[in-house]
Amino acid sequence: MDISVVMVRRLELGLVPRPWPFAVARRAEIDAHFAALRRERPALWNGRVLLLHKHAIDGGVLRGDCIETDFASFLAWRDWGFPDGTVKNFFAMGALRARDDAFLLGVMAPHTANAGAVYFPSGTPDPQDVIGDGVDLTGSLWREVTEETGLTCDDLVADPGWHAVLAGPSIALIRVLHAPETADDLRARILAHLTREHQSELSDIRIVRGAADLDPMMPPFVTVFLAGMWHSSPSPTLR
């Protein structure tokens, strides 16, 4: 898979009221697939999520239209190899960076749909991210960071732009969030938050200082982003 990183200054995303033909045409198969997943992970919940339907990046702005669907349809599409190329899985990620320049990533808990995966705090956008006619990924980013780590916008300083990592059927919109603590202190603080949660989405926090700390459970869009931040790959471009 070819993966590229594009710097984006602003996101202009809206919601269009249209059904997803994939979810309509394969409803019975999707429901059966989700039922099988829930037998393995009963905590899975079939809520509503957003997918990116059309998009373009120009002049440092990502513009696009989103559609709403159910999580079961999203999971089936993902698990079956992304058979419908008319949509993208898009999401905001908070790249936590400590004072000593190390990054901190979460390990997804066994009860989640991405059990064992290692990546930055993030989540699939959902209807609560719709403000008027727009989709607010900045709000989605801070909600997910706070839910997963206990950190808020008062604890972190966000870079002004986004790293849009274009990875086939997925678009990861990553914003670097700087913390005043060292990586060890920040990890301890987040782990303390996890112990207070009834059922946290994360089971652990990993500190990543360089290529030796990369893990096969990190998605390719995460490792490509990190490589770019360490200057071991070409710098992101601005479209």
C-alpha positions, 0 to 999 in steps of 0.5 A: 500500500502506498502511504503519503503524508500531506500537511493540512491547515484546515478541515471543512467537512459536512454531513450529507443525508444519504444511505450507504448502498453497501450497508443496504445491499448486504444487511443480512450478511452484516448483521450475521457478521456482527453477531459473530463478533459480539459472541467473542466480544460482548462489549461491542456496541452497534452505534452510529458512525461517520465515513468520508464519502467524497474529499479533496485536498487543495491549498492546505484545506481538506474538504469532504462530505460524510455519510452516517452508517452503523458500526456493524456495517463499518466493521464488516466493510473493514473485515471484508477488505474494504469492498466499497471504494466510494468511502474512506475510514477517516478519524482524528488522532492525538499524537501525544509528545512528551517534553523529551520528544518521545511519543506515547501510544495506547494499546487497545484493550481486549474487549475492543474492536481493535484489540491489541493494536497500538496507536494514538488516542483516536476514534471513529467520528460519530453523530455527536461530532456534527455541529450544524451542517459541519463535522467537527474533528477537532472536537472529536480529537479532544473527546477521544484523548480525554476519554482514553487518557484523562488529558484535556486541552488544558494539559496539552498544546496542539500544533496548529495543523494536521498531518493527513496520512493517506493510506488506501481506504483510511485517512488518519488526521493526526495532530501533535499534542505537546505535554510538559511532562517527561514521557515516563511521568506522562505514562504514569499519569495516564496509567493512573487514569486507566486504573480509575476507569470501569472499562477503559479502551486502553490496556497499556501505554507505550513510549516510543522514542525511535525505530527500535520501539516500533511494534508490528501491532502499530498500523502502517499509517502510524509507523509512516507518520513516526518515521516522518517525524524522525526525519527518516522519510521525506518531509510531509508536503503541503497541497 
